[in-house]
Amino acid sequence: MASPTARYRSEYRERHVPAGYMGWVHLFATTTVCVGIITWAVLLLDDVHPLEWLTLPIAFAIANLAEYLGHRHPMHRAMGPLKKMCLRHAGQHHRFFTHRAMCADDHRDFHIVLFPVLLLGFFMGGIALPLTLAAFFLFSVNVGALFAIVAAGYLATYEWLHLSYHLPEDSFLGRLPFMPQLRRHHLVHHDPGVMAKANFNITFPICDALFGTKARLTTDENAAASPRAESA
């Protein structure tokens, strides 16, 4: 690990990670909230019509686009009241993890990977909840419930996948069949010269492919070589 990264990690842990912080508890709490929302929404479903099931792919597409736009813009560009989001992500997360130092040392480093409680509340309460309520009132309870299921499920998927990219490759999550490709996609994004230009999807790089921001490594990925964009 480059010494500037090592120094920053020590500084971040000392200044920002509370003494009693436990990363697995943080992950469990986030997952519990998402599972709770999904359970509540499933209980609301009643005699779902065939057309209402279309909510699932539509909500997934909206979530993937929201992930892409939120990561590409407020997380990498200081934008008014959202500038603290940029500071945490581009200013801290990307200094803590680079393409040459991607792995957390222990569970306390989850602090800089997982969303803090306030940011989780912003995503679920400030974005997902209004859209869910709109679906409730404009369409039906079933459509609103299905939208909530996808929103909460997508957020949980985001957190688990993002964490897995910053765990050792031989960890349980790192050994999953689809993980190497997704891990490489995210590793490219952590190259300081590329992070504001490419690979903004954390989960499924659909919008990166659609908007021409998908990038790949130019040489042996095991050497964490510098990437280049596949398209402009």
C-alpha positions in Angstrom: 0.0 0.0 0.0 1.3 3.5 -0.9 2.3 5.4 2.2 0.0 8.4 1.6 -3.0 5.9 1.6 -1.7 4.2 4.7 -1.3 7.6 6.4 -4.8 8.7 5.4 -6.3 5.4 6.7 -4.7 6.0 10.1 -5.9 9.6 10.2 -9.5 8.7 9.2 -9.8 5.9 11.8 -8.5 8.2 14.5 -10.7 11.2 13.6 -13.9 9.6 12.3 -14.5 6.1 13.5 -16.1 6.0 17.0 -14.4 3.8 19.6 -17.3 1.5 19.9 -18.0 1.2 16.2 -18.6 -2.4 15.0 -18.9 -2.8 11.2 -20.9 -6.0 11.2 -23.5 -4.4 13.5 -23.7 -1.5 11.1 -24.3 -3.9 8.2 -26.8 -5.9 10.2 -28.7 -2.7 11.1 -28.9 -1.5 7.5 -30.0 -5.0 6.3 -32.6 -5.2 9.0 -34.2 -1.9 8.0 -34.3 -3.0 4.3 -35.7 -6.4 5.2 -38.3 -4.8 7.5 -39.5 -2.5 4.6 -39.7 -5.5 2.2 -41.7 -7.5 4.8 -44.1 -4.7 5.4 -44.6 -4.2 1.6 -45.1 -7.9 1.0 -47.8 -7.9 3.6 -49.6 -5.1 1.7 -49.8 -7.1 -1.5 -53.3 -8.4 -2.4 -54.4 -10.1 -5.6 -51.7 -8.5 -7.8 -52.8 -8.0 -11.4 -50.5 -9.0 -14.2 -49.9 -5.4 -15.3 -49.0 -4.5 -11.7 -46.1 -6.9 -11.8 -44.5 -4.7 -14.4 -43.7 -2.4 -11.5 -40.7 -4.7 -10.7 -38.6 -4.2 -13.8 -39.7 -0.5 -14.1 -38.7 0.2 -10.5 -35.4 -1.7 -11.0 -34.6 0.5 -14.0 -35.4 3.6 -12.0 -33.2 2.4 -9.1 -30.3 1.6 -11.5 -30.5 5.1 -13.1 -30.8 6.8 -9.6 -27.7 4.9 -8.5 -25.8 6.0 -11.6 -26.8 9.7 -11.5 -26.4 10.0 -7.7 -22.9 8.5 -7.9 -21.8 10.4 -11.0 -23.0 13.8 -9.9 -23.5 14.6 -6.1 -21.0 12.0 -5.0 -18.3 13.3 -7.3 -19.3 16.9 -7.7 -19.9 19.4 -4.8 -23.5 20.4 -5.4 -24.9 22.9 -3.0 -26.6 21.3 0.0 -25.3 17.9 -1.1 -21.7 18.8 -1.0 -21.1 16.8 2.2 -22.0 13.7 0.2 -19.2 14.6 -2.2 -16.8 15.2 0.7 -17.5 11.8 2.2 -17.4 9.8 -1.1 -14.8 11.5 -3.3 -12.9 13.2 -0.5 -12.8 10.3 2.0 -13.8 7.0 0.5 -11.6 7.4 -2.5 -8.6 8.4 -0.5 -9.1 5.5 1.9 -9.5 3.0 -1.0 -7.6 3.3 -4.3 -7.3 0.8 -7.2 -4.0 -0.3 -5.6 -5.4 -0.6 -2.1 -9.0 -1.8 -2.2 -9.4 -4.1 0.8 -10.5 -3.1 4.3 -8.2 -4.2 7.1 -11.0 -5.2 9.5 -14.7 -4.6 10.2 -14.1 -1.1 11.6 -13.2 0.0 8.1 -16.8 -0.7 7.1 -17.4 2.8 8.5 -16.1 4.4 5.2 -17.9 1.8 3.0 -21.5 1.6 4.3 -23.9 4.5 4.2 -24.2 6.4 7.5 -27.6 6.5 9.2 -28.4 10.0 8.0 -27.5 9.3 4.4 -29.5 6.0 4.5 -32.5 8.1 5.8 -32.0 10.6 3.0 -32.1 7.8 0.3 -35.1 6.0 1.8 -37.0 8.9 3.2 -36.1 11.6 0.8 -36.2 9.7 -2.5 -37.7 6.2 -2.2 -40.6 7.2 0.1 -42.0 10.0 -2.0 -41.9 7.8 -5.1 -43.6 5.0 -3.2 -46.3 7.2 -2.0 -46.8 8.6 -5.5 -47.2 5.0 -6.8 -49.7 4.3 -4.0 -51.9 7.3 -4.8 -51.5 7.4 -8.6 -51.9 3.7 -9.3 -52.6 1.2 -6.5 -51.5 -0.1 -3.2 -49.9 -3.1 -5.0 -47.9 -0.9 -7.3 -46.7 1.2 -4.3 -45.8 -1.9 -2.3 -43.9 -3.5 -5.3 -42.0 -0.3 -5.7 -41.0 -0.2 -2.0 -39.8 -3.9 -2.3 -37.5 -3.0 -5.2 -36.2 0.2 -3.6 -35.3 -1.5 -0.3 -34.0 -4.6 -2.0 -31.8 -2.5 -4.3 -30.4 -0.5 -1.4 -29.5 -3.7 0.5 -27.9 -5.2 -2.7 -25.9 -2.0 -3.2 -24.5 -2.1 0.4 -23.7 -5.8 0.3 -22.0 -5.7 -3.1 -20.1 -2.5 -2.4 -18.8 -4.0 0.8 -17.8 -7.2 -0.9 -15.6 -5.2 -3.4 -13.6 -4.0 -0.4 -13.2 -7.4 1.3 -10.4 -9.8 0.4 -11.0 -11.8 -2.8 -10.9 -15.1 -0.9 -13.7 -14.0 1.5 -17.1 -15.7 1.3 -18.6 -12.9 -0.7 -15.5 -12.4 -2.9 -15.7 -16.1 -4.0 -19.3 -15.8 -5.4 -19.4 -16.7 -9.1 -20.3 -13.3 -10.4 -18.1 -11.3 -8.1 -14.8 -11.1 -10.1 -16.4 -9.1 -13.0 -18.2 -6.7 -10.7 -15.1 -6.3 -8.5 -13.0 -5.4 -11.5 -15.6 -2.9 -12.6 -15.5 -1.1 -9.3 -11.7 -1.4 -9.0 -11.4 0.7 -12.2 -13.6 3.4 -10.7 -11.2 3.7 -7.8 -8.3 4.7 -10.1 -7.9 8.4 -9.1 -7.6 9.4 -12.7 -10.8 7.7 -13.7 -13.1 7.9 -10.7 -15.0 11.0 -11.9 -15.4 9.7 -15.4 -16.4 6.1 -15.5 -17.9 3.0 -13.8 -20.6 4.8 -11.7 -22.9 1.8 -11.3 -21.9 -0.1 -8.1 -24.4 -2.9 -8.5 -25.2 -3.7 -12.2 -23.3 -1.6 -14.8 -26.4 -1.2 -17.0 -26.4 2.6 -17.1 -22.6 2.7 -17.5 -23.1 0.7 -20.7 -26.0 2.8 -21.9 -24.3 6.1 -21.3 -20.8 5.1 -22.5 -19.1 5.4 -19.2 -18.0 1.8 -18.8 -14.3 1.4 -18.5 -11.9 -1.5 -18.3 -8.3 -2.3 -17.4 -5.7 -2.0 -20.2 -3.3 -4.6 -18.9 -3.2 -7.4 -16.3 -5.9 -6.6 -13.7 -3.9 -8.4 -11.0 -1.4 -5.6 -11.2 -4.2 -3.0 -10.8 -3.1 -1.3 -14.0 -4.6 2.0 -15.1 -7.8 1.7 -17.0 -9.1 3.4 -20.1 -12.7 4.0 -21.3 -14.2 1.6 -23.7 -16.2 4.4 -25.3 -16.4 8.1 -25.1 
